[in-house]
Amino acid sequence: MDNISAASIPFLQTFLQFLPRLIASLVIFLVTLYLSAVAARAVGRALKLRDTDQELSLLLVRTAKLAIVITGTIIALQQVGFDLTAFVAGLGIIGFTLGFALQDVSKNLIAGVLLLLQQPFDIGDTVEAGGFAGIITNINLRATEMQTFDGILVLIPNTVVYSKPVKNFNRVEQRCLELPIRIAYGSGVQMAEQTVQEALISVPGVIAKEPTPRVVFQKFGDKSIELIAYYWIKVNAAGEWGTADEPAQTVQSALERAGIESQTYSEDTDPD
């Protein structure tokens, strides 16, 4: 028993000598976390006052927070005599090994940074990317968050968004849509054209003048005359429609009231 007590004395002495440095290290680390959060909020407010782009602000805020956390962690480790040189060397070997195992994560991380820097779209833009269409709600370092027009939240890997074509409907003031229409033989083509134009103008978001909606003859089908309507919409209405369903339904109803037997199709529908 005396031998155990005698052996434990040096350990206790060493621990008591180490304890103040351990406490100091923990305090520094906790203060670092607090300061990083405060700094992130301060940087965010400063960038907002300067009207900095939201995506660039997001990247700068995250960079500032990460830099403070890394610096504080290094200082905290130095308080307990941690060998940073050996740690960095070992970290390089581990990083090289994990690089092969986590290639997708690394690619998404780099693609996320590039998206925040190049800004092919802004948060809140209506875009089509990665096979999905909707409104961008967030861009993080792993995936781009999009809310589709049916309300579903989709996470698209950044590598997919960065490497595939992106349609941004908010970078132009207006865009043109097409609406294929079939009317029965014997129907008045001119009357149908006028009815379609008036119906399209009544749809919210459709530009009535300059350019005005127009209807063009396409061909004579086996059972009907095929027309196609061209109309322009304001880009802020693109987020309200995901497709051309509302104009198609409005035109169909107008033709029925005019006594014209017809079929209309949205852009997403194959008329055949």
N, C-alpha and C positions, 0 to 999 in steps of 0.2 A: 504493500500500500504506500509506504514511504517512497519506494522507487517510482511509482506512478506519479505521485505528487511532485517529486523532484523533476521528473521528465516533463511534466506539464507546465512548470514554471517558465522555462524559456519560450514555450509556445505562447503562453499568456502575455509575456513581456513583448514578444514580437507582434502579437495581435493588437495590444494596446498602443504600440508605436505606429502600427499601420492604420488603426481605426480613424484617427483625425484626417489622414489623407483620403481614406475611403469615403468618409462623410463629406469632405470637401469636393471629392469627385462627383458624388451623387447630387450635391447641391448645385454644382456647376452645370451638370447635365439637365437638371430640372429647370434651372434658370434659362438655359439655352432653349429648351422647348418653349418656355413662356415667351422669351424674346423673339423667337422665330415666328410665333403666331402674331405677336404685336407688330413686328416688322412687316409681315405679309399683309396685314390689314392696312398699315400705314402706306406701303407701296401701292396697294390697290386703290386707296383713296386719292393718293397723289396722281396716279395715272388716270383716274377717272376725271379729276379736275382738269387734266390736260387733254381730255377727249381722245385718249389713246385707244386704238382698236382693242376690242374686247379680247380677241385671241392673243394678241401680243401682250396685253396686260396679264392674261392668265399665265403665259409662259414666264414673264418677268417675276411675277409674284411667287411662282413655284421655284424658280431659280434662286431668288433671294432667301426664301425659307430653307431650301436645301443647303445653301452655302453656309448659313448660320448654324444649322444643325451639325453639319460636318465639322466646322471649325470648333464649335463647343464640345463635340464628342472627342476630338483630338486633344483639346486642353484637359478635359476630364480624365482621359486615359493617361496623360502625362503625370497627373497628380498621384497616381498609384504606381508609377514606375513602369508603365506598359512599354514594351519594346516595339515602337512603331515601325522601325526599319524592317525588322523581321516580319512584322505583321503585313506590311505593304508588299514585301517580297512574296510571302505566302499567299496574299490576296491576289497577286498577279497570276500566280500559278492556278489558283482556284478559279479565277475569272476566265482564264484561258480554257480551262476544262469545261466550265459551265457554259462558255460561249457556244460550244458545239451542241450541248444538251438543250439550251434555251435559245436556239436561233430565232424561233418565231417571236419570242418575247422581245429579243433585242431588235429585230426588224420592226416590230410594232412600235417600240420605244422611239427609234430613230425616225420612223415615218410620222409619228405623232408630233415630234419636235419640228419636222419639216413642214407639216401642215399648219402648225401654229405660226411658223415664220413666213411661209409663202402665202397663206390665207387664200386658198382657192374659193372659200366660202366663209361667211360669218355665222356666228351663233344666231339662230332665228331665220336664216335663209331657207328658202324652199329649194331643195336640190334632189337630183336623182343620182345615186351613187351605189355601187356594189349590188346592183339589181333591186334596190329599194328606192322609193320616192317618199319624201316627207319633209319635215322641218327639223333642222339641226338644233339639238337642245344642249349638247356639251361636246367638248373635245378633250379627252384625257390622253395619257401617254400610252394607253393600250388599245383603246377603241374609240370610235366616233359614235356618239349617241344620237339617234334619230327617232322622232315620233312620226310614224306613218299616218296617212290620212284617215285610217280606220282606228287610230288611237293606240296602236301597239308600239311599245318602246323597243327599238332594234339597236343592238350593239354591233357595229360593223368594224372588223379589224382594220387598224390604220393602214396596214400594208395593202389591203384590198382597195381602200379609198384612194390611196396615193398612186397606185399602179394602174388603176382603171379610169376610163373616162368619167368625168363628172359634169352633169348638167346643172348649172346654177341659174334658176329662173329669176333671181333678184338682181342680177348684174345688168339687166336690160330693163327699159321702161315698159315695153310691151312686146308681146309675142303673138304669132299667128297660129291658129288651130284650123283643122280641117274637119268637116262633117259630111260624110257620104250620105246621100239620100236617094231612095228609089221611089218613083211615082208610077202609078198604073198607066198603061196606054189609054188614051182618051182624055186624060187630065190636061188641063190647060197649063203648059209649061211656064208661060209668063206669069200667070196667076200664082203658080207654085213658087216661082222665084220671088215675087213680091211678098208673099206670105212668109217665106223663110226669112227674108231680110228684116221684115217688121218684127218677127218673133225673136230673132237674135238680138236686135237692138234693145228689146225689152228685158233681156237677161242682165242682172247686175254684174258690172265688171266688163261687159263687152263695149268696145269703142264704137260709137255710133257714126262718127265722121272722122275722115282723115286718119286712117283709111276706113271707109264704110264697108260693112259686110257685103259680099257679092256671091252670086250663085252661078256656077259654070256648068254647061252641058258636058258630060263625060262620054257617054256612049249609049247606044240602043242595046238593051239586054234582051234575053229571051222572053221575059215576061214583064219587063218594066223599063222605063227610061231612067238612066242613072245620071244623077247630078252630083255636084260636090260644092259645098258651101265653104268659103274662106272667111274667117272673121278674126279680129284682133282683140286681145284682152289686156287689161292692165295687170302688171306683174303682181301687184298686191292682192289680186283675186285668185292667183294660181294656187295659193295655199288653201283657199276655200273649196276648190274643186278637186281633187286629185286627178280627175279625168274630165271628159267633156259631157258627162251624163246630164247635167242640168240643162245645157243648151239643147242637147238631143231631145230630151223630154219636152222642153218648151216648144221646139219646132214641131215635134210629132203631134202635140196637142193642138197647135195652131192649124196644121194641115187637116186634122180631123174636123175641126170646127168649120173649116172652109169647104168641107166635103171632098177633099182630095185623098184618095187611097194611097198610102205611102208607108215607107219604112225608113227609119233613120238609124244611124250607127255612130257611136262615139269612136274616138281614135283608138281605143283599146279593144274594139270589137271588129272581128273580121266579117265583112258583109257577105262573104261567100259561105 
